[in-house]
Amino acid sequence: MLLSWAPVLGLILGVFAVASGVPARKRFRRGETDNDRGAFAGIVLGTVAIVIGAAILIWLLYLIIGYQVCIGSATDRYKYSQC
């Protein structure tokens, strides 16, 4: 969760959290472990990190594409400086 603001890192670590939480829940259901809360927290926080990371990544891509379109359509120095 702490690094979910970093788009790529938040997505990667969120996927790892979910990927390790799901097998941990399965082991709990089989009776091999006794830490269901930790596994559930990993799944929930990993999912939240994925959503936040994806939202920030989409927002950054929107800004970058908008900037590129603005620069590409600028015809003079004034319009270029407005981008």
Distance bins in CASP14 RR format, pairs under 12 A and 6 or more apart:
PFRMAT RR
TARGET T0000
AUTHOR 0000-0000-0000
RMODE 2
METHOD distances of the structure
MODEL  1
1 9 0 0 0 0 0 1 0 0 0 0 0
1 10 0 0 0 0 1 0 0 0 0 0 0
1 13 0 0 0 0 1 0 0 0 0 0 0
1 14 0 0 0 0 1 0 0 0 0 0 0
1 17 0 0 0 0 1 0 0 0 0 0 0
1 41 0 0 0 0 0 1 0 0 0 0 0
1 42 0 0 0 0 1 0 0 0 0 0 0
1 44 0 0 0 0 1 0 0 0 0 0 0
1 45 1 0 1 0 0 0 0 0 0 0 0
1 46 1 0 0 1 0 0 0 0 0 0 0
1 47 0 0 0 0 0 1 0 0 0 0 0
1 48 1 0 0 1 0 0 0 0 0 0 0
1 49 1 0 1 0 0 0 0 0 0 0 0
1 50 0 0 0 0 0 1 0 0 0 0 0
1 51 0 0 0 0 0 1 0 0 0 0 0
1 52 0 0 0 0 1 0 0 0 0 0 0
1 53 0 0 0 0 0 1 0 0 0 0 0
2 9 0 0 0 0 0 1 0 0 0 0 0
2 10 0 0 0 0 1 0 0 0 0 0 0
2 13 0 0 0 0 1 0 0 0 0 0 0
2 14 0 0 0 0 0 1 0 0 0 0 0
2 17 0 0 0 0 0 1 0 0 0 0 0
2 45 0 0 0 0 1 0 0 0 0 0 0
2 46 0 0 0 0 0 1 0 0 0 0 0
2 48 0 0 0 0 0 1 0 0 0 0 0
2 49 0 0 0 0 1 0 0 0 0 0 0
2 52 0 0 0 0 0 1 0 0 0 0 0
3 9 1 0 1 0 0 0 0 0 0 0 0
3 10 1 0 1 0 0 0 0 0 0 0 0
3 11 0 0 0 0 1 0 0 0 0 0 0
3 12 0 0 0 0 1 0 0 0 0 0 0
3 13 1 0 1 0 0 0 0 0 0 0 0
3 14 0 0 0 0 1 0 0 0 0 0 0
3 16 0 0 0 0 0 1 0 0 0 0 0
3 17 0 0 0 0 0 1 0 0 0 0 0
3 45 0 0 0 0 0 1 0 0 0 0 0
3 46 0 0 0 0 0 1 0 0 0 0 0
3 49 1 0 0 1 0 0 0 0 0 0 0
3 50 0 0 0 0 0 1 0 0 0 0 0
3 52 0 0 0 0 1 0 0 0 0 0 0
3 53 0 0 0 0 1 0 0 0 0 0 0
3 56 0 0 0 0 0 1 0 0 0 0 0
4 10 1 0 1 0 0 0 0 0 0 0 0
4 11 0 0 0 0 1 0 0 0 0 0 0
4 12 0 0 0 0 0 1 0 0 0 0 0
4 13 1 0 0 1 0 0 0 0 0 0 0
4 14 1 0 0 1 0 0 0 0 0 0 0
4 15 0 0 0 0 0 1 0 0 0 0 0
4 17 0 0 0 0 0 1 0 0 0 0 0
4 45 0 0 0 0 1 0 0 0 0 0 0
4 46 0 0 0 0 1 0 0 0 0 0 0
4 47 0 0 0 0 0 1 0 0 0 0 0
4 48 1 0 0 1 0 0 0 0 0 0 0
4 49 1 1 0 0 0 0 0 0 0 0 0
4 50 1 0 0 1 0 0 0 0 0 0 0
4 51 0 0 0 0 1 0 0 0 0 0 0
4 52 1 0 1 0 0 0 0 0 0 0 0
4 53 1 0 1 0 0 0 0 0 0 0 0
4 54 0 0 0 0 1 0 0 0 0 0 0
4 55 0 0 0 0 1 0 0 0 0 0 0
4 56 1 0 0 1 0 0 0 0 0 0 0
4 57 0 0 0 0 0 1 0 0 0 0 0
5 11 0 0 0 0 0 1 0 0 0 0 0
5 13 0 0 0 0 0 1 0 0 0 0 0
5 48 0 0 0 0 0 1 0 0 0 0 0
5 49 0 0 0 0 1 0 0 0 0 0 0
5 52 1 0 0 1 0 0 0 0 0 0 0
5 53 1 0 0 1 0 0 0 0 0 0 0
5 55 0 0 0 0 0 1 0 0 0 0 0
5 56 1 0 0 1 0 0 0 0 0 0 0
5 57 0 0 0 0 0 1 0 0 0 0 0
5 59 0 0 0 0 0 1 0 0 0 0 0
5 60 0 0 0 0 0 1 0 0 0 0 0
6 12 0 0 0 0 1 0 0 0 0 0 0
6 13 0 0 0 0 1 0 0 0 0 0 0
6 14 0 0 0 0 0 1 0 0 0 0 0
6 49 0 0 0 0 1 0 0 0 0 0 0
6 52 0 0 0 0 1 0 0 0 0 0 0
6 53 1 0 0 1 0 0 0 0 0 0 0
6 56 0 0 0 0 1 0 0 0 0 0 0
6 57 0 0 0 0 1 0 0 0 0 0 0
6 60 0 0 0 0 0 1 0 0 0 0 0
7 13 0 0 0 0 0 1 0 0 0 0 0
7 14 0 0 0 0 0 1 0 0 0 0 0
7 49 0 0 0 0 0 1 0 0 0 0 0
7 50 0 0 0 0 0 1 0 0 0 0 0
7 51 0 0 0 0 0 1 0 0 0 0 0
7 52 0 0 0 0 1 0 0 0 0 0 0
7 53 1 0 1 0 0 0 0 0 0 0 0
7 54 1 0 0 1 0 0 0 0 0 0 0
7 55 0 0 0 0 1 0 0 0 0 0 0
7 56 1 0 1 0 0 0 0 0 0 0 0
7 57 1 1 0 0 0 0 0 0 0 0 0
7 58 0 0 0 0 1 0 0 0 0 0 0
7 59 0 0 0 0 1 0 0 0 0 0 0
7 60 1 0 0 1 0 0 0 0 0 0 0
7 61 0 0 0 0 1 0 0 0 0 0 0
7 63 0 0 0 0 0 1 0 0 0 0 0
7 64 0 0 0 0 0 1 0 0 0 0 0
8 14 0 0 0 0 0 1 0 0 0 0 0
8 15 0 0 0 0 0 1 0 0 0 0 0
8 49 0 0 0 0 0 1 0 0 0 0 0
8 50 0 0 0 0 0 1 0 0 0 0 0
8 53 0 0 0 0 1 0 0 0 0 0 0
8 54 0 0 0 0 0 1 0 0 0 0 0
8 56 0 0 0 0 1 0 0 0 0 0 0
8 57 1 0 0 1 0 0 0 0 0 0 0
8 60 0 0 0 0 0 1 0 0 0 0 0
8 61 0 0 0 0 0 1 0 0 0 0 0
9 15 0 0 0 0 0 1 0 0 0 0 0
9 16 0 0 0 0 0 1 0 0 0 0 0
9 49 0 0 0 0 1 0 0 0 0 0 0
9 50 0 0 0 0 0 1 0 0 0 0 0
9 52 0 0 0 0 0 1 0 0 0 0 0
9 53 0 0 0 0 1 0 0 0 0 0 0
9 56 0 0 0 0 0 1 0 0 0 0 0
9 57 0 0 0 0 0 1 0 0 0 0 0
10 16 0 0 0 0 1 0 0 0 0 0 0
10 17 0 0 0 0 1 0 0 0 0 0 0
10 18 0 0 0 0 0 1 0 0 0 0 0
10 45 0 0 0 0 0 1 0 0 0 0 0
10 46 0 0 0 0 1 0 0 0 0 0 0
10 47 0 0 0 0 0 1 0 0 0 0 0
10 48 0 0 0 0 0 1 0 0 0 0 0
10 49 1 0 1 0 0 0 0 0 0 0 0
10 50 1 0 0 1 0 0 0 0 0 0 0
10 51 0 0 0 0 0 1 0 0 0 0 0
10 52 1 0 0 1 0 0 0 0 0 0 0
10 53 1 0 1 0 0 0 0 0 0 0 0
10 54 0 0 0 0 1 0 0 0 0 0 0
10 55 0 0 0 0 0 1 0 0 0 0 0
10 56 0 0 0 0 1 0 0 0 0 0 0
10 57 0 0 0 0 1 0 0 0 0 0 0
11 17 0 0 0 0 0 1 0 0 0 0 0
11 18 0 0 0 0 0 1 0 0 0 0 0
11 46 0 0 0 0 1 0 0 0 0 0 0
11 47 0 0 0 0 0 1 0 0 0 0 0
11 48 0 0 0 0 0 1 0 0 0 0 0
11 49 1 0 0 1 0 0 0 0 0 0 0
11 50 1 0 1 0 0 0 0 0 0 0 0
11 51 0 0 0 0 1 0 0 0 0 0 0
11 52 0 0 0 0 1 0 0 0 0 0 0
11 53 1 0 1 0 0 0 0 0 0 0 0
11 54 1 0 0 1 0 0 0 0 0 0 0
11 55 0 0 0 0 0 1 0 0 0 0 0
11 56 0 0 0 0 1 0 0 0 0 0 0
11 57 1 0 0 1 0 0 0 0 0 0 0
11 58 0 0 0 0 0 1 0 0 0 0 0
12 18 0 0 0 0 0 1 0 0 0 0 0
12 19 0 0 0 0 0 1 0 0 0 0 0
12 46 0 0 0 0 0 1 0 0 0 0 0
12 49 0 0 0 0 1 0 0 0 0 0 0
12 50 0 0 0 0 1 0 0 0 0 0 0
12 53 0 0 0 0 1 0 0 0 0 0 0
12 54 0 0 0 0 0 1 0 0 0 0 0
12 57 0 0 0 0 0 1 0 0 0 0 0
13 19 0 0 0 0 0 1 0 0 0 0 0
13 20 0 0 0 0 0 1 0 0 0 0 0
13 42 0 0 0 0 0 1 0 0 0 0 0
13 45 0 0 0 0 1 0 0 0 0 0 0
13 46 1 0 0 1 0 0 0 0 0 0 0
13 47 0 0 0 0 0 1 0 0 0 0 0
13 48 0 0 0 0 0 1 0 0 0 0 0
13 49 1 0 0 1 0 0 0 0 0 0 0
13 50 0 0 0 0 1 0 0 0 0 0 0
13 52 0 0 0 0 0 1 0 0 0 0 0
13 53 0 0 0 0 1 0 0 0 0 0 0
14 20 0 0 0 0 1 0 0 0 0 0 0
14 21 0 0 0 0 0 1 0 0 0 0 0
14 42 0 0 0 0 1 0 0 0 0 0 0
14 43 0 0 0 0 1 0 0 0 0 0 0
14 44 0 0 0 0 0 1 0 0 0 0 0
14 45 1 0 0 1 0 0 0 0 0 0 0
14 46 1 0 1 0 0 0 0 0 0 0 0
14 47 1 0 0 1 0 0 0 0 0 0 0
14 48 0 0 0 0 1 0 0 0 0 0 0
14 49 1 0 1 0 0 0 0 0 0 0 0
14 50 1 0 1 0 0 0 0 0 0 0 0
14 51 0 0 0 0 1 0 0 0 0 0 0
14 52 0 0 0 0 1 0 0 0 0 0 0
14 53 0 0 0 0 1 0 0 0 0 0 0
14 54 0 0 0 0 0 1 0 0 0 0 0
15 21 0 0 0 0 0 1 0 0 0 0 0
15 22 0 0 0 0 0 1 0 0 0 0 0
15 42 0 0 0 0 0 1 0 0 0 0 0
15 43 0 0 0 0 0 1 0 0 0 0 0
15 46 1 0 0 1 0 0 0 0 0 0 0
15 47 0 0 0 0 1 0 0 0 0 0 0
15 49 0 0 0 0 1 0 0 0 0 0 0
15 50 1 0 0 1 0 0 0 0 0 0 0
15 51 0 0 0 0 0 1 0 0 0 0 0
15 53 0 0 0 0 0 1 0 0 0 0 0
15 54 0 0 0 0 0 1 0 0 0 0 0
16 22 0 0 0 0 0 1 0 0 0 0 0
16 23 0 0 0 0 0 1 0 0 0 0 0
16 42 0 0 0 0 1 0 0 0 0 0 0
16 43 0 0 0 0 0 1 0 0 0 0 0
16 45 0 0 0 0 0 1 0 0 0 0 0
16 46 0 0 0 0 1 0 0 0 0 0 0
16 49 0 0 0 0 1 0 0 0 0 0 0
16 50 0 0 0 0 0 1 0 0 0 0 0
17 23 0 0 0 0 0 1 0 0 0 0 0
17 24 0 0 0 0 0 1 0 0 0 0 0
17 38 0 0 0 0 0 1 0 0 0 0 0
17 39 0 0 0 0 0 1 0 0 0 0 0
17 40 0 0 0 0 0 1 0 0 0 0 0
17 41 0 0 0 0 1 0 0 0 0 0 0
17 42 1 0 1 0 0 0 0 0 0 0 0
17 43 1 0 0 1 0 0 0 0 0 0 0
17 44 0 0 0 0 1 0 0 0 0 0 0
17 45 1 0 0 1 0 0 0 0 0 0 0
17 46 1 1 0 0 0 0 0 0 0 0 0
17 47 0 0 0 0 1 0 0 0 0 0 0
17 48 0 0 0 0 1 0 0 0 0 0 0
17 49 1 0 0 1 0 0 0 0 0 0 0
17 50 0 0 0 0 1 0 0 0 0 0 0
18 24 0 0 0 0 0 1 0 0 0 0 0
18 25 0 0 0 0 0 1 0 0 0 0 0
18 39 0 0 0 0 0 1 0 0 0 0 0
18 40 0 0 0 0 0 1 0 0 0 0 0
18 41 0 0 0 0 0 1 0 0 0 0 0
18 42 1 0 0 1 0 0 0 0 0 0 0
18 43 1 0 1 0 0 0 0 0 0 0 0
18 44 0 0 0 0 1 0 0 0 0 0 0
18 45 0 0 0 0 1 0 0 0 0 0 0
18 46 1 0 1 0 0 0 0 0 0 0 0
18 47 1 0 0 1 0 0 0 0 0 0 0
18 48 0 0 0 0 0 1 0 0 0 0 0
18 49 0 0 0 0 1 0 0 0 0 0 0
18 50 1 0 0 1 0 0 0 0 0 0 0
18 51 0 0 0 0 0 1 0 0 0 0 0
19 25 0 0 0 0 0 1 0 0 0 0 0
19 39 0 0 0 0 0 1 0 0 0 0 0
19 42 0 0 0 0 1 0 0 0 0 0 0
19 43 0 0 0 0 1 0 0 0 0 0 0
19 46 0 0 0 0 1 0 0 0 0 0 0
19 47 0 0 0 0 0 1 0 0 0 0 0
19 50 0 0 0 0 0 1 0 0 0 0 0
20 26 0 0 0 0 0 1 0 0 0 0 0
20 27 0 0 0 0 0 1 0 0 0 0 0
20 35 0 0 0 0 0 1 0 0 0 0 0
20 38 0 0 0 0 0 1 0 0 0 0 0
20 39 0 0 0 0 1 0 0 0 0 0 0
20 41 0 0 0 0 0 1 0 0 0 0 0
20 42 1 0 0 1 0 0 0 0 0 0 0
20 43 0 0 0 0 1 0 0 0 0 0 0
20 45 0 0 0 0 0 1 0 0 0 0 0
20 46 0 0 0 0 1 0 0 0 0 0 0
21 27 0 0 0 0 1 0 0 0 0 0 0
21 28 0 0 0 0 1 0 0 0 0 0 0
21 33 0 0 0 0 0 1 0 0 0 0 0
21 35 0 0 0 0 0 1 0 0 0 0 0
21 36 0 0 0 0 0 1 0 0 0 0 0
21 37 0 0 0 0 0 1 0 0 0 0 0
21 38 1 0 0 1 0 0 0 0 0 0 0
21 39 1 0 1 0 0 0 0 0 0 0 0
21 40 1 0 0 1 0 0 0 0 0 0 0
21 41 0 0 0 0 1 0 0 0 0 0 0
21 42 1 0 1 0 0 0 0 0 0 0 0
21 43 1 0 1 0 0 0 0 0 0 0 0
21 44 0 0 0 0 1 0 0 0 0 0 0
21 45 0 0 0 0 1 0 0 0 0 0 0
21 46 0 0 0 0 1 0 0 0 0 0 0
21 47 0 0 0 0 0 1 0 0 0 0 0
22 28 0 0 0 0 0 1 0 0 0 0 0
22 29 0 0 0 0 0 1 0 0 0 0 0
22 39 1 0 0 1 0 0 0 0 0 0 0
22 40 0 0 0 0 0 1 0 0 0 0 0
22 42 0 0 0 0 1 0 0 0 0 0 0
22 43 1 0 0 1 0 0 0 0 0 0 0
22 44 0 0 0 0 0 1 0 0 0 0 0
22 46 0 0 0 0 0 1 0 0 0 0 0
22 47 0 0 0 0 0 1 0 0 0 0 0
23 29 0 0 0 0 0 1 0 0 0 0 0
23 30 0 0 0 0 0 1 0 0 0 0 0
23 32 0 0 0 0 0 1 0 0 0 0 0
23 33 0 0 0 0 0 1 0 0 0 0 0
23 39 0 0 0 0 1 0 0 0 0 0 0
23 42 0 0 0 0 0 1 0 0 0 0 0
23 43 0 0 0 0 0 1 0 0 0 0 0
24 30 0 0 0 0 0 1 0 0 0 0 0
24 31 0 0 0 0 0 1 0 0 0 0 0
24 32 0 0 0 0 1 0 0 0 0 0 0
24 33 1 0 0 1 0 0 0 0 0 0 0
24 34 0 0 0 0 0 1 0 0 0 0 0
24 35 1 0 0 1 0 0 0 0 0 0 0
24 36 0 0 0 0 1 0 0 0 0 0 0
24 37 0 0 0 0 0 1 0 0 0 0 0
24 38 1 0 0 1 0 0 0 0 0 0 0
24 39 1 1 0 0 0 0 0 0 0 0 0
24 40 0 0 0 0 1 0 0 0 0 0 0
24 41 0 0 0 0 0 1 0 0 0 0 0
24 42 0 0 0 0 1 0 0 0 0 0 0
24 43 0 0 0 0 1 0 0 0 0 0 0
25 31 0 0 0 0 0 1 0 0 0 0 0
25 32 0 0 0 0 0 1 0 0 0 0 0
25 33 0 0 0 0 1 0 0 0 0 0 0
25 35 0 0 0 0 1 0 0 0 0 0 0
25 36 1 0 0 1 0 0 0 0 0 0 0
25 37 0 0 0 0 0 1 0 0 0 0 0
25 38 0 0 0 0 1 0 0 0 0 0 0
25 39 1 0 1 0 0 0 0 0 0 0 0
25 40 1 0 0 1 0 0 0 0 0 0 0
25 41 0 0 0 0 0 1 0 0 0 0 0
25 42 0 0 0 0 1 0 0 0 0 0 0
25 43 1 0 0 1 0 0 0 0 0 0 0
25 44 0 0 0 0 0 1 0 0 0 0 0
26 32 0 0 0 0 1 0 0 0 0 0 0
26 33 0 0 0 0 1 0 0 0 0 0 0
26 36 0 0 0 0 0 1 0 0 0 0 0
26 39 0 0 0 0 1 0 0 0 0 0 0
26 43 0 0 0 0 0 1 0 0 0 0 0
27 33 1 0 1 0 0 0 0 0 0 0 0
27 34 0 0 0 0 1 0 0 0 0 0 0
27 35 0 0 0 0 1 0 0 0 0 0 0
27 36 0 0 0 0 1 0 0 0 0 0 0
27 38 0 0 0 0 0 1 0 0 0 0 0
27 39 1 0 0 1 0 0 0 0 0 0 0
28 34 1 0 0 1 0 0 0 0 0 0 0
28 35 1 0 0 1 0 0 0 0 0 0 0
28 36 1 0 1 0 0 0 0 0 0 0 0
28 37 0 0 0 0 1 0 0 0 0 0 0
28 38 0 0 0 0 1 0 0 0 0 0 0
28 39 1 0 0 1 0 0 0 0 0 0 0
28 40 0 0 0 0 1 0 0 0 0 0 0
28 43 0 0 0 0 0 1 0 0 0 0 0
29 36 0 0 0 0 1 0 0 0 0 0 0
29 39 0 0 0 0 1 0 0 0 0 0 0
29 40 0 0 0 0 0 1 0 0 0 0 0
30 36 0 0 0 0 0 1 0 0 0 0 0
32 39 0 0 0 0 0 1 0 0 0 0 0
33 39 1 0 0 1 0 0 0 0 0 0 0
35 41 0 0 0 0 1 0 0 0 0 0 0
35 42 0 0 0 0 0 1 0 0 0 0 0
36 42 0 0 0 0 0 1 0 0 0 0 0
36 43 0 0 0 0 0 1 0 0 0 0 0
37 43 0 0 0 0 0 1 0 0 0 0 0
37 44 0 0 0 0 0 1 0 0 0 0 0
37 45 0 0 0 0 0 1 0 0 0 0 0
38 44 0 0 0 0 1 0 0 0 0 0 0
38 45 0 0 0 0 1 0 0 0 0 0 0
38 46 0 0 0 0 0 1 0 0 0 0 0
39 45 0 0 0 0 0 1 0 0 0 0 0
39 46 0 0 0 0 0 1 0 0 0 0 0
40 46 0 0 0 0 0 1 0 0 0 0 0
40 47 0 0 0 0 0 1 0 0 0 0 0
41 47 0 0 0 0 0 1 0 0 0 0 0
41 48 0 0 0 0 0 1 0 0 0 0 0
41 49 0 0 0 0 0 1 0 0 0 0 0
42 48 0 0 0 0 1 0 0 0 0 0 0
42 49 0 0 0 0 1 0 0 0 0 0 0
42 50 0 0 0 0 0 1 0 0 0 0 0
43 49 0 0 0 0 0 1 0 0 0 0 0
43 50 0 0 0 0 0 1 0 0 0 0 0
44 50 0 0 0 0 0 1 0 0 0 0 0
44 51 0 0 0 0 0 1 0 0 0 0 0
45 51 0 0 0 0 0 1 0 0 0 0 0
45 52 0 0 0 0 0 1 0 0 0 0 0
46 52 0 0 0 0 1 0 0 0 0 0 0
46 53 0 0 0 0 0 1 0 0 0 0 0
46 54 0 0 0 0 0 1 0 0 0 0 0
47 53 0 0 0 0 0 1 0 0 0 0 0
47 54 0 0 0 0 0 1 0 0 0 0 0
48 54 0 0 0 0 0 1 0 0 0 0 0
48 55 0 0 0 0 0 1 0 0 0 0 0
49 55 0 0 0 0 0 1 0 0 0 0 0
49 56 0 0 0 0 0 1 0 0 0 0 0
50 56 0 0 0 0 0 1 0 0 0 0 0
50 57 0 0 0 0 0 1 0 0 0 0 0
51 57 0 0 0 0 0 1 0 0 0 0 0
51 58 0 0 0 0 0 1 0 0 0 0 0
52 58 0 0 0 0 0 1 0 0 0 0 0
52 59 0 0 0 0 0 1 0 0 0 0 0
53 59 0 0 0 0 1 0 0 0 0 0 0
53 60 0 0 0 0 1 0 0 0 0 0 0
53 61 0 0 0 0 0 1 0 0 0 0 0
54 60 0 0 0 0 0 1 0 0 0 0 0
54 61 0 0 0 0 0 1 0 0 0 0 0
55 61 0 0 0 0 0 1 0 0 0 0 0
55 62 0 0 0 0 0 1 0 0 0 0 0
56 62 0 0 0 0 0 1 0 0 0 0 0
56 63 0 0 0 0 0 1 0 0 0 0 0
57 63 0 0 0 0 0 1 0 0 0 0 0
57 64 0 0 0 0 0 1 0 0 0 0 0
58 64 0 0 0 0 0 1 0 0 0 0 0
58 65 0 0 0 0 0 1 0 0 0 0 0
59 65 0 0 0 0 0 1 0 0 0 0 0
59 66 0 0 0 0 0 1 0 0 0 0 0
60 66 0 0 0 0 0 1 0 0 0 0 0
60 67 0 0 0 0 0 1 0 0 0 0 0
61 67 0 0 0 0 0 1 0 0 0 0 0
61 68 0 0 0 0 0 1 0 0 0 0 0
62 68 0 0 0 0 0 1 0 0 0 0 0
62 69 0 0 0 0 0 1 0 0 0 0 0
63 69 0 0 0 0 0 1 0 0 0 0 0
63 70 0 0 0 0 0 1 0 0 0 0 0
63 83 0 0 0 0 0 1 0 0 0 0 0
64 70 0 0 0 0 0 1 0 0 0 0 0
64 71 0 0 0 0 0 1 0 0 0 0 0
64 83 0 0 0 0 0 1 0 0 0 0 0
65 71 0 0 0 0 0 1 0 0 0 0 0
65 72 0 0 0 0 0 1 0 0 0 0 0
66 72 0 0 0 0 1 0 0 0 0 0 0
66 73 0 0 0 0 1 0 0 0 0 0 0
66 74 0 0 0 0 0 1 0 0 0 0 0
66 83 0 0 0 0 1 0 0 0 0 0 0
67 73 0 0 0 0 0 1 0 0 0 0 0
67 74 0 0 0 0 0 1 0 0 0 0 0
67 80 0 0 0 0 0 1 0 0 0 0 0
67 82 0 0 0 0 0 1 0 0 0 0 0
67 83 1 0 0 1 0 0 0 0 0 0 0
68 74 0 0 0 0 0 1 0 0 0 0 0
68 83 0 0 0 0 1 0 0 0 0 0 0
69 83 0 0 0 0 1 0 0 0 0 0 0
70 79 0 0 0 0 1 0 0 0 0 0 0
70 80 0 0 0 0 1 0 0 0 0 0 0
70 81 0 0 0 0 0 1 0 0 0 0 0
70 82 1 0 0 1 0 0 0 0 0 0 0
70 83 1 1 0 0 0 0 0 0 0 0 0
71 79 0 0 0 0 1 0 0 0 0 0 0
71 80 1 0 0 1 0 0 0 0 0 0 0
71 81 0 0 0 0 0 1 0 0 0 0 0
71 82 0 0 0 0 0 1 0 0 0 0 0
71 83 1 0 1 0 0 0 0 0 0 0 0
72 79 0 0 0 0 1 0 0 0 0 0 0
72 80 0 0 0 0 1 0 0 0 0 0 0
72 83 0 0 0 0 1 0 0 0 0 0 0
73 79 1 0 0 1 0 0 0 0 0 0 0
73 80 0 0 0 0 1 0 0 0 0 0 0
73 82 0 0 0 0 0 1 0 0 0 0 0
73 83 0 0 0 0 1 0 0 0 0 0 0
74 80 1 0 1 0 0 0 0 0 0 0 0
74 81 0 0 0 0 1 0 0 0 0 0 0
74 82 1 0 0 1 0 0 0 0 0 0 0
74 83 1 0 0 1 0 0 0 0 0 0 0
75 82 0 0 0 0 0 1 0 0 0 0 0
75 83 0 0 0 0 0 1 0 0 0 0 0
76 82 0 0 0 0 0 1 0 0 0 0 0
76 83 0 0 0 0 0 1 0 0 0 0 0
77 83 0 0 0 0 0 1 0 0 0 0 0
END
